[in-house]
Amino acid sequence: MFAPNIGGMDSSRVIKPALIRPTIITVAALVWIVVPRKAPSSRPFMR
């Protein structure tokens, strides 16, 4: 009902693959933004 693009009624099956990627992306983005702020001279993230 909320996001018909995800899969509608099959949300239970689609939620895992559909949410794992955005979660990893958001976590990676947060790490990418927060880590350099807390530790500017730590490791150069080239990935």
N, C-alpha and C positions, 0 to 999 in steps of 0.2 A: 504494500500500500504506500510505503514511503518512497522507495526507489524502484520503479518498475524496470529500469534498465538492468538491475542486478540479476533479476530472475523471478520476481514476483513471489509465487507460492513456494518455489523451490529454494527459498532463502536459506533454509537449514543446510542444504548441500552447497549452495553457491557462496554462502557467507564466508566460509573458510578461505577458499582461493581468492575470493573477491576482496576480503579484508586483509589477508596476509600481505599482499603487495603494498597497498596504501600504508599499512602499519610500518612495514620495513622502510618505505620511502620516507614517512614522517619521522621515524626514529633516526634514520640516516641524516635527514635534513637537520633535526635537532642536534645530533652529535656534531655535524658539520659546522653548525652555527655556534653551539655552546662551547665545544672543546677549544677552539682557537681563542675564545674570549677568556676562558678560565686558565688555559695553558697556551699562551701565544707561541712560545718556543718549545714545542714538544715533538710533534711528528708532522711532516708535510703530507697531507692526504692527497694522493695523486689518483685515487680511484674515483 
